[in-house]
Amino acid sequence: MEKVYQKSASLSNQTSGFCPGCLHGVAFKLIAEVLDERNYRGLTIGVLPVGCSTLAKDINNYDMILASHGRASAIATGYKRSMPDKLVFAYQGDGDLASIGLAEAIHTANRGEAITTIFINNGIFGMTGGQMAPTTLVGQRATTCVDGRSAESSGYPLQMAELIAGLKAPAYVARFGLFSPKTILQAKKGIEKAFELQMSQGGYAFLELLSNCPTNWGVSPAESLVWIKQKMVPYFPLGVLKSLEGSVETDGN
């Protein structure tokens, strides 16, 4: 019988600790598939921050290191500068990258460091109890804004991909969704492009992936996918914001 699918060698046999319906697992599956298909696994160093993504340290079958809160971009920079032949990526959530790690993230991009940043935007602090994050939508409830985020008191959600795309040095900046088979495949193409760019030209790439948090949103996994499409995409539109060579098409479906 012909084998048409098999588990990625870049994933271990460990069970993840992610909540049911969490899309972190989908993101790491896409990364693993790209590493296998491009034969990058033996060259890869992944940097994890503080947050839910640290639960991935046991499910990935390639070199990884945990960084202090918000410092993943800085740690990734150090690894890439000392081992320029490696594929180095930082995987960060919205609380980690857009809050405590905002300075590191912005300056890493502004210098055009030859790494890839994968930014998971689920609009909330997941691991620490569902507090308002820099990307929480106006009107969206969290444990620290039980009546919904107020633009008057808390400002507007940060659009990180747009901020990064406005800098001169980044070579590739894009935003994808993880809420449907079509957008997941588009996200995989974006990851592949970012990794290829790093290995061939040494360019900095920033990928924002719209994700979910059924547990802290207080909805079912299925309902969370609808929320991403109906509530997040209008404010965080999908697409390639900057590309020095070609693009990956998205249509928001």
Backbone hydrogen bonds in HBPLUS format (Angstrom, degrees):
<---DONOR---> <-ACCEPTOR-->    atom                        ^
c    i                          cat <-CA-CA->   ^        H-A-AA   ^      H-
h    n   atom  resd res      DA  || num        DHA   H-A  angle D-A-AA Bond
n    s   type  num  typ     dist DA aas  dist angle  dist       angle   num
A0011-LEU N   A0008-SER O   3.09 MM   3  5.51 161.6  2.12 114.0 116.3     1
A0061-ASN N   A0010-SER O   2.75 MM  51  4.63 173.4  1.76 121.8 123.1     2
A0012-SER N   A0059-ILE O   2.77 MM  47  4.92 162.7  1.80 123.7 129.9     3
A0022-CYS N   A0019-CYS O   3.07 MM   3  5.50 164.0  2.10 136.8 137.3     4
A0026-VAL N   A0023-LEU O   3.11 MM   3  5.05 122.1  2.46  94.6 108.7     5
A0027-ALA N   A0023-LEU O   3.10 MM   4  6.44 160.6  2.14 152.9 157.1     6
A0028-PHE N   A0024-HIS O   3.00 MM   4  6.33 164.8  2.02 159.0 161.9     7
A0029-LYS N   A0025-GLY O   2.99 MM   4  6.09 142.8  2.13 137.4 148.0     8
A0030-LEU N   A0026-VAL O   2.99 MM   4  6.27 155.2  2.05 151.5 157.2     9
A0031-ILE N   A0027-ALA O   3.06 MM   4  6.38 161.0  2.10 149.9 154.9    10
A0032-ALA N   A0028-PHE O   2.98 MM   4  6.12 162.2  2.01 143.4 148.1    11
A0033-GLU N   A0029-LYS O   2.95 MM   4  6.19 157.0  2.00 148.7 154.7    12
A0034-VAL N   A0030-LEU O   3.04 MM   4  6.30 162.2  2.07 153.7 157.7    13
A0035-LEU N   A0031-ILE O   2.97 MM   4  6.24 161.8  2.01 153.2 158.6    14
A0036-ASP N   A0032-ALA O   3.00 MM   4  6.21 157.4  2.05 149.7 155.3    15
A0037-GLU N   A0033-GLU O   2.92 MM   4  6.07 170.1  1.93 153.2 156.3    16
A0038-ARG N   A0034-VAL O   2.97 MM   4  5.98 145.8  2.09 148.1 155.7    17
A0040-TYR N   A0035-LEU O   2.84 MM   5  4.74 155.1  1.90 142.7 147.9    18
A0039-ASN N   A0036-ASP O   3.20 MM   3  5.04 158.7  2.25  99.9 106.3    19
A0043-LEU N   A0040-TYR O   2.85 MM   3  5.27 150.7  1.93 117.6 127.4    20
A0044-THR N   A0041-ARG O   3.26 MM   3  5.30 164.7  2.28 107.8 112.4    21
A0087-LEU N   A0043-LEU O   2.88 MM  44  5.69 159.7  1.92 130.0 136.9    22
A0045-ILE N   A0087-LEU O   2.81 MM  42  6.17 152.9  1.88 162.7 163.8    23
A0089-PHE N   A0045-ILE O   3.13 MM  44  6.63 156.2  2.19 154.8 160.8    24
A0046-GLY N   A0063-ASP O   2.93 MM  17  6.36 164.3  1.95 148.8 151.5    25
A0065-ILE N   A0046-GLY O   2.98 MM  19  6.49 143.3  2.12 155.9 167.5    26
A0047-VAL N   A0089-PHE O   2.85 MM  42  6.20 151.3  1.94 158.7 165.7    27
A0091-TYR N   A0047-VAL O   3.00 MM  44  6.18 168.2  2.01 170.1 168.1    28
A0048-LEU N   A0065-ILE O   2.88 MM  17  6.19 165.7  1.90 161.6 166.1    29
A0067-ALA N   A0048-LEU O   2.68 MM  19  5.94 160.9  1.72 168.3 175.3    30
A0054-THR N   A0051-GLY O   3.07 MM   3  5.85 162.6  2.11 121.7 126.5    31
A0055-LEU N   A0052-CYS O   3.02 MM   3  5.86 165.4  2.04 124.2 128.6    32
A0056-ALA N   A0053-SER O   2.95 MM   3  5.59 165.2  1.98 119.0 123.3    33
A0057-LYS N   A0054-THR O   3.15 MM   3  5.68 169.3  2.16 118.1 119.8    34
A0059-ILE N   A0056-ALA O   3.14 MM   3  5.23 142.2  2.29 102.2 112.9    35
A0071-ARG N   A0068-SER O   2.96 MM   3  5.45 168.3  1.97 137.4 139.2    36
A0075-ILE N   A0071-ARG O   2.96 MM   4  6.24 163.6  1.99 161.5 166.4    37
A0076-ALA N   A0072-ALA O   2.84 MM   4  5.98 162.5  1.87 151.4 156.7    38
A0077-THR N   A0073-SER O   2.97 MM   4  6.11 147.7  2.07 138.2 146.9    39
A0078-GLY N   A0074-ALA O   3.12 MM   4  6.45 155.3  2.18 146.1 151.6    40
A0079-TYR N   A0075-ILE O   3.08 MM   4  6.43 159.6  2.12 153.3 158.2    41
A0080-LYS N   A0076-ALA O   2.98 MM   4  6.17 167.3  2.00 152.6 156.0    42
A0081-ARG N   A0077-THR O   2.94 MM   4  6.10 162.2  1.98 152.8 157.7    43
A0082-SER N   A0078-GLY O   3.12 MM   4  6.19 151.6  2.20 142.4 149.6    44
A0083-MET N   A0079-TYR O   2.81 MM   4  5.88 139.1  1.98 146.6 158.5    45
A0086-LYS N   A0083-MET O   3.01 MM   3  5.78 170.5  2.02 129.3 132.1    46
A0116-THR N   A0088-VAL O   3.20 MM  28  6.58 154.0  2.27 147.0 154.7    47
A0090-ALA N   A0116-THR O   2.86 MM  26  6.35 151.8  1.94 155.8 165.3    48
A0118-ILE N   A0090-ALA O   2.77 MM  28  6.08 172.4  1.77 172.3 174.9    49
A0092-GLN N   A0118-ILE O   2.90 MM  26  6.28 160.9  1.93 160.7 167.1    50
A0120-ILE N   A0092-GLN O   2.76 MM  28  6.08 161.2  1.79 153.4 159.5    51
A0097-LEU N   A0093-GLY O   2.85 MM   4  5.94 175.4  1.86 159.6 161.1    52
A0098-ALA N   A0094-ASP O   2.92 MM   4  5.18 138.3  2.10 124.1 136.9    53
A0101-GLY N   A0096-ASP O   2.79 MM   5  5.53 128.5  2.05 144.8 161.1    54
A0102-LEU N   A0099-SER O   3.30 MM   3  5.36 169.3  2.31 112.6 112.5    55
A0105-ALA N   A0101-GLY O   2.95 MM   4  6.12 166.0  1.97 160.1 164.5    56
A0106-ILE N   A0102-LEU O   2.93 MM   4  6.04 170.6  1.94 155.8 158.0    57
A0107-HIS N   A0103-ALA O   3.02 MM   4  6.10 169.6  2.03 153.4 156.6    58
A0108-THR N   A0104-GLU O   2.92 MM   4  5.91 150.9  2.01 144.5 152.6    59
A0109-ALA N   A0105-ALA O   3.12 MM   4  6.29 162.6  2.15 146.5 150.8    60
A0110-ASN N   A0106-ILE O   2.83 MM   4  6.01 155.0  1.89 146.3 154.5    61
A0111-ARG N   A0107-HIS O   2.98 MM   4  6.04 140.4  2.14 138.3 146.2    62
A0113-GLU N   A0108-THR O   3.27 MM   5  5.82 172.0  2.28 165.2 164.0    63
A0112-GLY N   A0109-ALA O   2.95 MM   3  4.99 142.0  2.10  98.4 110.4    64
A0115-ILE N   A0113-GLU O   2.80 MM   2  5.62 141.2  1.95 101.5  91.9    65
A0205-ALA N   A0115-ILE O   3.20 MM  90  6.68 157.4  2.25 152.7 158.6    66
A0117-THR N   A0205-ALA O   2.88 MM  88  6.24 166.8  1.90 158.0 161.2    67
A0207-LEU N   A0117-THR O   2.85 MM  90  6.18 170.9  1.86 171.6 174.7    68
A0119-PHE N   A0207-LEU O   2.71 MM  88  5.91 171.2  1.72 164.3 167.4    69
A0209-LEU N   A0119-PHE O   2.76 MM  90  6.04 164.9  1.78 162.6 164.9    70
A0121-ASN N   A0209-LEU O   2.95 MM  88  5.95 167.4  1.96 148.1 152.3    71
A0211-SER N   A0121-ASN O   2.85 MM  90  5.62 173.1  1.85 135.1 137.2    72
A0125-PHE N   A0131-GLN O   3.03 MM   6  5.17 168.0  2.05 152.1 153.0    73
A0130-GLY N   A0125-PHE O   2.83 MM   5  4.93 129.6  2.08 155.8 169.0    74
A0143-THR N   A0130-GLY O   2.92 MM  13  5.71 167.6  1.94 141.6 143.4    75
A0136-THR N   A0133-ALA O   3.14 MM   3  5.18 168.2  2.16 108.6 112.3    76
A0158-LEU N   A0134-PRO O   2.88 MM  24  5.78 156.4  1.93 140.2 146.5    77
A0140-GLN N   A0137-LEU O   3.00 MM   3  5.21 158.9  2.04 122.1 127.9    78
A0139-GLY N   A0149-ARG O   2.88 MM  10  4.69 149.6  1.98 119.2 129.3    79
A0149-ARG N   A0140-GLN O   2.93 MM   9  5.55 137.9  2.11 126.9 134.2    80
A0142-ALA N   A0145-CYS O   3.25 MM   3  5.03 159.5  2.29 111.7 117.2    81
A0145-CYS N   A0142-ALA O   3.05 MM   3  5.03 161.8  2.09 104.9 110.5    82
A0148-GLY N   A0145-CYS O   2.86 MM   3  5.19 162.5  1.89 117.4 121.9    83
A0154-SER N   A0150-SER O   2.81 MM   4  5.71 157.2  1.86 154.1 161.7    84
A0155-GLY N   A0151-ALA O   2.92 MM   4  4.22 137.0  2.10 112.9 117.3    85
A0163-LEU N   A0159-GLN O   3.07 MM   4  6.40 154.4  2.14 150.4 158.4    86
A0164-ILE N   A0160-MET O   2.91 MM   4  6.15 167.5  1.93 161.3 163.2    87
A0165-ALA N   A0161-ALA O   2.89 MM   4  5.98 157.5  1.94 145.1 152.1    88
A0166-GLY N   A0162-GLU O   3.18 MM   4  6.28 132.1  2.42 137.7 147.7    89
A0166-GLY N   A0163-LEU O   3.28 MM   3  5.37 138.6  2.46  96.5 107.5    90
A0167-LEU N   A0164-ILE O   3.05 MM   3  5.55 164.3  2.07 115.3 120.4    91
A0171-ALA N   A0204-TYR O   2.90 MM  33  5.47 151.6  1.98 144.0 153.2    92
A0244-LEU N   A0171-ALA O   2.99 MM  73  5.44 144.8  2.12 160.9 163.7    93
A0172-TYR N   A0204-TYR O   3.29 MM  32  6.67 146.8  2.40 152.2 154.2    94
A0206-PHE N   A0172-TYR O   2.83 MM  34  6.31 154.9  1.89 156.0 164.3    95
A0173-VAL N   A0242-LYS O   2.80 MM  69  4.95 159.7  1.84 143.8 145.4    96
A0241-LEU N   A0173-VAL O   2.82 MM  68  5.47 140.7  1.97 138.8 151.1    97
A0242-LYS N   A0173-VAL O   3.11 MM  69  4.95 153.2  2.18 144.3 140.5    98
A0174-ALA N   A0206-PHE O   3.04 MM  32  6.53 157.1  2.09 163.3 170.2    99
A0208-GLU N   A0174-ALA O   2.90 MM  34  6.29 169.2  1.91 156.8 159.6   100
A0175-ARG N   A0239-GLY O   2.89 MM  64  5.38 160.3  1.92 148.2 154.4   101
A0239-GLY N   A0175-ARG O   2.94 MM  64  5.38 168.7  1.95 146.5 147.9   102
A0176-PHE N   A0208-GLU O   2.80 MM  32  6.25 158.7  1.85 165.9 172.5   103
A0210-LEU N   A0176-PHE O   2.82 MM  34  6.28 163.5  1.85 155.7 158.6   104
A0178-LEU N   A0210-LEU O   3.18 MM  32  6.06 137.4  2.38 157.4 158.3   105
A0184-ILE N   A0180-SER O   2.90 MM   4  6.02 151.6  1.99 155.5 164.2   106
A0185-LEU N   A0181-PRO O   3.06 MM   4  6.26 155.4  2.12 145.8 151.1   107
A0186-GLN N   A0182-LYS O   3.08 MM   4  6.38 150.0  2.17 143.1 151.7   108
A0187-ALA N   A0183-THR O   2.90 MM   4  6.12 149.1  1.99 140.2 148.6   109
A0188-LYS N   A0184-ILE O   2.99 MM   4  6.32 150.2  2.08 144.8 152.7   110
A0189-LYS N   A0185-LEU O   3.11 MM   4  6.41 155.4  2.18 144.2 150.0   111
A0190-GLY N   A0186-GLN O   3.01 MM   4  6.32 149.3  2.11 144.0 152.8   112
A0191-ILE N   A0187-ALA O   2.92 MM   4  6.27 156.0  1.98 152.8 158.5   113
A0192-GLU N   A0188-LYS O   2.93 MM   4  6.15 163.0  1.96 151.9 156.7   114
A0193-LYS N   A0189-LYS O   2.91 MM   4  6.12 157.9  1.96 146.0 152.0   115
A0194-ALA N   A0190-GLY O   2.94 MM   4  6.15 160.2  1.98 148.7 154.0   116
A0195-PHE N   A0191-ILE O   2.95 MM   4  6.18 165.1  1.98 154.8 158.2   117
A0196-GLU N   A0192-GLU O   2.94 MM   4  6.07 163.0  1.97 150.5 155.7   118
A0197-LEU N   A0193-LYS O   2.88 MM   4  5.99 156.6  1.94 147.3 154.0   119
A0198-GLN N   A0194-ALA O   3.06 MM   4  6.30 158.1  2.11 145.9 151.1   120
A0199-MET N   A0195-PHE O   3.05 MM   4  6.29 163.1  2.08 151.4 155.4   121
A0200-SER N   A0196-GLU O   2.89 MM   4  5.95 145.2  2.01 148.8 157.8   122
A0201-GLN N   A0197-LEU O   2.84 MM   4  5.53 161.6  1.88 145.4 151.5   123
A0202-GLY N   A0197-LEU O   3.13 MM   5  6.38 124.2  2.45 141.4 147.6   124
A0202-GLY N   A0198-GLN O   2.99 MM   4  4.22 131.4  2.23 106.0 116.9   125
A0217-TRP N   A0213-CYS O   2.79 MM   4  5.77 148.5  1.89 163.5 174.2   126
A0218-GLY N   A0214-PRO O   2.99 MM   4  5.76 130.2  2.25 133.8 143.1   127
A0219-VAL N   A0214-PRO O   3.23 MM   5  5.17 150.0  2.32 137.8 145.0   128
A0224-SER N   A0220-SER O   2.92 MM   4  6.16 146.3  2.04 151.4 161.5   129
A0225-LEU N   A0221-PRO O   3.32 MM   4  6.65 142.1  2.47 143.5 151.4   130
A0227-TRP N   A0223-GLU O   3.01 MM   4  6.31 153.7  2.08 147.1 154.8   131
A0228-ILE N   A0224-SER O   3.07 MM   4  6.36 156.6  2.12 146.6 151.1   132
A0229-LYS N   A0225-LEU O   3.28 MM   4  6.57 167.3  2.30 147.4 149.5   133
A0230-GLN N   A0226-VAL O   2.85 MM   4  5.99 168.1  1.87 158.8 162.6   134
A0231-LYS N   A0227-TRP O   2.72 MM   4  5.32 158.7  1.77 146.0 152.5   135
A0232-MET N   A0227-TRP O   3.38 MM   5  6.87 148.6  2.49 142.2 149.6   136
A0232-MET N   A0228-ILE O   3.05 MM   4  4.79 126.4  2.35 110.3 125.7   137
A0233-VAL N   A0228-ILE O   2.98 MM   5  6.28 154.8  2.05 170.9 177.5   138
A0235-TYR N   A0232-MET O   3.02 MM   3  5.53 130.0  2.28 113.1 125.5   139
A0236-PHE N   A0232-MET O   2.68 MM   4  5.72 158.3  1.73 159.9 166.2   140
